[in-house]
Amino acid sequence: MTALLLPPQPIETLTIPSELDGSDGNNRCRNGTAQIAARNDLDAVRAWLARFVDTKTTFDNYRKEAERLLLWSVLQMGKPLSSLTHEDLLVYQHFLADPQPAARWTADGGRKHPLNDPRWRPFYGPLSGASQRQAMVILNVMFAWLVQACYLAGNPLSLSRQRARRARPRIVRYLSPELWLEVKTWIHAMPKATEREREHHARVRWLFTLLYLGGLRITEVGTNTMGQFFRRGDENGTDRWWLEVMGKGGKERLVPATAEMIAELGTYRRARGLPALPSPGEDTPLVLPIGQSLKPLTRAALHRIVKDVFNGAAQSLRARGEDHAQRADRLEQASAHWLRHSAGSHMADQQVDLRLVRDNLGHASLTTTSQYLHVDDDRRHRETDEKHRIDW
């Protein structure tokens, strides 16, 4: 079938000719009861994506890869997604490395355009090897679900060569204690001559406190509020503060709000004209914009603040001479997630029980076996408070 010459359209507004919509695709499930109401490929893909609407980052990534494959299948190959073969998907993986014709598939200048902009394209340029692999992993998940739902008869990606499972590498994207000290020193020396500079300094210090002492993900900083801090008494009658975090995949966890964290929270809130301690259920974002706005900062804005700090500290290091160039290079590579890895690494270095580190960072859900390793919350708070410090 000849490929269509229509321009690519986002999945929300996409219309597919009936002969290509997959209602009679070669790989449709014929022997079984469908578990979804979808009668064509577009509806089936939307049904799969609907499972992730509450997790924005996951939804955006999955939507992007499903949309790209669906458009390529219809517009480039001229066949329904539900007729794609294993060989077709090998061709698609090569296409990801160099989407051609570029005018049709790649945004001019690699820039993002709104979905309703006629300049919108599904790609911003060729995908790296890692991005190609990630795309195929996501599509494998999609195909497997469509098979499970009895929409497809088989998963054309399941024939791909399975790589031997290798030992998980050690975390390398973290800051050594020495490099972490450089970052804290640079933050301490930030300009504070004007009201705006003082407000920015207070925000940076508090943001880094949350990311490091709390081990929070950047998205968790943007989506949780100060009203999620609460205190409760332990077995000795001592009040301990906690932060209830809604994290990745909608999972909740309790993060010990150490004495240091609560002190920093009070300092930041007073700098913003707020009472030192939040009230229960208060909807003030964990980190605020400069000025009077009480709207939460976007994930991109929070990332930019963190990257600016790392870049500033790197420039400060580089100015000391060539001997510091390698450490400066490492700081320039760092991102907000490095602080989460740094928190875990530094807690382990200080001999915080690894089970406590697991619970603090919310790395894994407890299984039937691991619940025998569960350590009580009060001990977790006590050890975290004693051994994991920021020491501004």
C-alpha positions in Angstrom: 0.0 0.0 0.0 1.4 3.4 -0.9 2.3 5.7 2.0 0.1 8.7 2.5 1.3 12.2 1.9 -0.7 13.8 4.7 1.2 15.8 7.3 1.6 14.2 10.7 -1.0 15.2 13.3 -1.1 14.8 17.1 -2.9 11.8 18.3 -5.7 13.9 19.9 -6.8 15.3 16.5 -5.6 12.4 14.3 -8.1 10.9 11.8 -7.2 7.7 10.0 -8.8 6.5 6.8 -11.0 3.4 7.3 -8.7 1.2 5.2 -5.8 1.9 7.6 -7.6 2.2 10.9 -6.8 -1.4 11.9 -10.4 -2.5 12.3 -9.4 -5.5 10.1 -5.7 -5.6 10.9 -3.7 -8.7 10.1 -2.6 -9.1 13.8 -6.1 -8.5 15.3 -7.1 -11.0 18.0 -9.8 -13.4 16.4 -10.0 -16.1 19.0 -11.0 -14.6 22.3 -13.1 -12.1 24.0 -11.8 -8.5 23.8 -11.3 -6.8 27.2 -11.5 -3.3 25.8 -14.2 -1.7 23.7 -11.8 -0.4 21.0 -12.6 -1.3 17.4 -9.7 0.4 15.8 -6.0 1.0 16.4 -6.4 4.7 17.5 -9.0 3.8 20.1 -6.9 0.9 21.3 -3.8 3.1 21.8 -5.9 5.7 23.6 -7.3 3.0 25.9 -3.7 2.0 26.8 -2.7 5.6 27.4 -5.7 6.3 29.6 -4.1 4.1 32.2 -1.4 6.7 32.8 -3.2 10.0 32.8 -2.6 10.5 36.5 1.2 10.2 36.1 2.0 13.1 33.8 5.7 12.3 33.1 4.9 8.7 32.2 1.8 9.6 30.2 3.8 12.2 28.2 6.6 9.7 27.4 4.2 6.9 26.5 2.0 9.1 24.4 4.9 10.4 22.4 6.2 7.0 21.5 2.8 5.5 20.7 2.0 8.6 18.6 5.2 8.3 16.6 4.8 4.7 15.8 1.1 5.1 14.8 1.9 8.0 12.5 4.9 6.2 11.0 2.8 3.0 10.4 0.0 4.9 8.6 1.8 7.7 6.9 5.2 6.1 6.1 4.4 2.4 5.7 0.8 2.8 4.6 -0.5 0.0 6.8 -2.4 -0.2 10.1 -0.5 -0.4 13.3 -2.3 -3.8 14.0 -0.7 -5.1 10.8 2.9 -4.3 11.7 5.3 -7.3 11.7 8.5 -7.9 13.5 10.4 -6.9 10.4 8.5 -3.6 10.2 9.5 -2.7 13.7 13.2 -3.4 12.8 12.8 -0.9 10.0 11.1 1.5 12.5 14.0 1.4 14.9 16.4 2.4 12.0 13.9 5.2 11.2 14.2 6.6 14.8 17.9 7.1 14.2 17.2 9.4 11.2 13.6 10.3 10.7 13.3 11.0 6.9 12.1 13.0 5.1 13.1 15.5 7.8 10.7 18.2 6.6 7.8 15.8 7.2 8.9 14.4 10.5 11.3 16.8 12.3 10.4 20.2 13.7 12.3 23.0 12.1 15.4 23.8 14.1 14.6 21.1 16.6 12.1 23.4 18.4 9.0 22.3 20.2 5.8 23.8 18.9 2.2 23.6 20.4 0.1 20.6 19.2 -2.2 23.0 17.3 0.7 24.7 15.5 1.0 23.7 11.8 4.8 23.6 12.4 4.3 20.8 15.0 6.2 17.6 14.1 6.5 14.3 16.1 10.4 14.5 16.2 12.9 17.2 17.2 15.8 15.4 15.5 17.4 11.9 15.3 17.1 9.8 18.5 20.3 8.7 20.3 20.9 5.0 20.8 19.6 5.2 24.4 16.5 7.0 23.3 15.9 4.4 20.6 16.1 1.6 23.1 13.8 3.4 25.5 11.2 3.9 22.7 11.2 0.2 21.9 10.9 -0.7 25.5 7.8 1.5 25.8 6.3 0.1 22.6 6.9 -3.4 23.9 4.9 -2.6 27.0 2.1 -1.2 24.8 2.0 -4.3 22.5 2.1 -6.7 25.4 -0.9 -4.9 27.0 -2.9 -4.9 23.7 -2.3 -8.7 23.5 -3.4 -9.1 27.1 -6.5 -7.1 26.3 -7.2 -9.5 23.3 -7.0 -6.6 20.8 -3.9 -8.0 19.2 -3.1 -11.7 18.5 0.6 -11.4 19.2 3.4 -9.0 20.2 5.6 -8.3 17.2 8.4 -7.1 19.5 8.5 -10.2 21.6 10.8 -11.8 19.1 13.5 -9.3 19.7 16.7 -10.7 21.0 16.7 -10.6 24.8 19.9 -9.3 26.3 21.5 -11.2 29.1 20.7 -9.6 32.4 23.7 -7.8 33.7 24.5 -6.9 37.3 23.0 -3.5 38.1 25.8 -0.9 37.9 26.6 1.2 40.9 25.1 4.7 41.0 27.6 7.1 39.5 25.5 10.2 39.1 26.0 11.7 42.5 28.1 14.3 44.2 31.0 13.3 46.4 31.0 14.9 49.8 33.8 17.2 48.6 31.9 18.3 45.5 28.7 18.7 47.6 30.6 21.1 49.9 31.5 23.2 46.8 27.8 23.5 45.9 26.8 24.5 49.5 29.7 27.0 49.6 28.6 28.6 46.4 24.9 28.8 47.6 26.1 30.4 50.8 28.0 33.1 48.8 25.1 33.9 46.5 24.4 37.7 46.3 21.9 39.1 48.9 22.2 42.8 48.3 18.6 43.3 47.0 15.3 42.0 48.2 14.9 39.9 45.1 18.4 38.4 45.6 17.7 37.6 49.2 14.4 35.9 48.2 16.1 33.9 45.5 18.9 32.8 47.9 16.3 31.7 50.5 14.5 29.7 47.8 17.6 28.0 46.5 18.7 27.0 50.0 15.3 25.6 50.8 15.0 23.8 47.4 18.4 22.1 47.9 17.4 21.2 51.5 14.3 19.4 50.2 16.1 17.6 47.4 19.0 16.5 49.6 17.6 16.0 53.2 14.3 14.7 51.9 15.7 12.9 48.9 12.7 14.2 46.9 12.3 13.9 43.2 12.0 17.2 41.4 8.4 16.4 40.4 7.6 15.7 44.0 8.8 19.1 45.0 6.5 20.7 42.4 3.3 18.6 43.2 3.3 18.4 47.0 2.5 21.2 49.5 3.6 22.5 52.9 0.4 21.3 54.4 1.7 17.8 54.1 4.2 18.4 56.9 2.8 17.0 60.2 4.0 15.9 63.6 3.3 13.0 65.8 4.6 11.7 69.1 6.9 8.7 69.3 7.0 6.1 72.0 8.9 8.4 74.3 6.4 11.3 73.8 8.8 13.2 71.6 7.2 15.1 68.7 8.7 14.3 65.4 7.9 16.0 62.1 7.2 14.1 58.9 6.5 15.0 55.3 3.8 12.9 53.6 4.9 12.7 49.9 2.7 11.7 47.0 5.5 10.2 44.8 6.1 8.4 41.6 3.2 6.2 40.4 0.8 7.7 42.9 2.6 6.0 45.8 2.7 7.7 49.2 5.6 7.6 51.6 6.6 9.3 54.8 9.8 11.3 54.7 11.5 12.1 58.0 11.4 15.9 58.4 14.5 16.2 60.5 15.2 19.0 63.0 17.4 20.7 60.3 14.7 20.4 57.7 12.0 22.0 59.9 14.5 24.8 60.9 15.1 25.5 57.2 11.4 25.4 56.5 10.8 28.0 59.2 13.6 30.2 57.8 12.2 30.0 54.3 8.6 30.6 55.3 9.5 33.6 57.4 11.5 35.0 54.4 8.2 34.8 52.5 6.2 36.5 55.3 4.5 33.2 56.4 4.3 31.7 59.9 7.3 29.5 60.7 5.2 26.3 60.7 2.6 25.3 58.2 -1.0 24.6 59.2 -2.5 21.1 58.5 -3.8 20.9 54.9 -2.2 24.2 53.9 -2.0 24.4 50.1 1.1 26.5 49.9 3.5 24.9 47.4 6.8 23.5 48.8 8.7 26.0 46.7 7.3 29.4 45.6 8.0 31.8 42.7 9.8 35.1 43.4 7.2 37.8 44.3 3.7 37.5 45.6 2.5 34.5 43.6 1.6 31.3 45.5 1.4 29.1 42.4 3.6 26.0 42.3 6.7 26.2 40.1 6.8 23.9 37.0 9.2 21.0 36.9 11.2 22.8 34.2 11.5 25.9 36.3 12.7 23.9 39.3 15.2 22.1 37.1 16.5 25.4 35.8 17.1 26.7 39.3 19.1 23.6 40.2 21.1 23.7 36.9 22.0 27.4 37.4 23.4 26.6 40.8 25.5 23.7 39.5 26.7 25.8 36.6 27.6 28.7 38.9 29.5 26.4 41.3 31.3 24.8 38.3 32.4 28.3 37.0 33.7 29.1 40.5 35.7 25.9 40.5 37.0 26.5 37.0 38.2 30.0 37.9 40.6 28.5 40.4 42.7 26.9 37.7 43.2 23.9 35.4 43.5 21.5 38.4 39.8 22.0 39.1 38.6 21.6 35.5 37.6 17.9 35.8 35.5 18.5 39.0 33.9 21.6 37.3 33.0 19.4 34.3 31.3 16.9 36.6 29.2 19.6 38.3 28.1 20.9 34.9 26.7 17.4 34.1 24.8 17.2 37.4 21.0 17.6 37.6 18.4 17.6 40.3 18.2 13.8 40.4 21.9 13.7 41.3 20.9 15.2 44.7 18.6 12.3 45.3 21.3 9.9 44.5 23.7 11.9 46.6 21.3 11.7 49.6 21.1 7.9 49.3 24.9 7.5 48.9 25.7 9.9 51.7 23.2 8.2 54.1 24.8 4.8 53.2 28.3 6.3 53.8 27.1 7.4 57.2 26.0 3.8 57.9 22.3 4.6 58.0 20.6 1.2 57.8 20.0 0.5 54.0 16.4 -0.5 54.8 15.9 3.0 56.2 17.4 4.5 53.1 15.0 2.4 51.0 12.0 3.7 52.9 13.2 7.3 53.0 13.6 7.4 49.2 10.6 5.2 48.5 12.7 3.0 46.1 10.7 -0.2 46.4 7.4 -1.4 47.7 7.5 -3.9 50.5 6.8 -7.5 49.4 5.7 -10.3 51.7 9.3 -11.2 52.3 10.7 -7.7 52.8 8.1 -6.8 55.4 10.2 -9.0 57.8 13.0 -6.5 57.2 10.8 -3.4 57.8 12.2 -1.1 60.5 9.8 1.0 62.6 9.3 4.6 61.6 10.6 6.1 64.9 14.0 4.4 64.5 14.1 5.5 60.9 13.4 9.1 61.9 16.0 8.9 64.7 18.8 7.5 62.6 18.1 9.8 59.7 18.1 12.8 62.0 21.4 11.8 63.6 23.3 10.7 60.6 22.0 12.5 57.5 22.7 16.2 57.8 23.1 19.2 55.4 25.2 21.4 57.8 24.7 24.7 56.0 
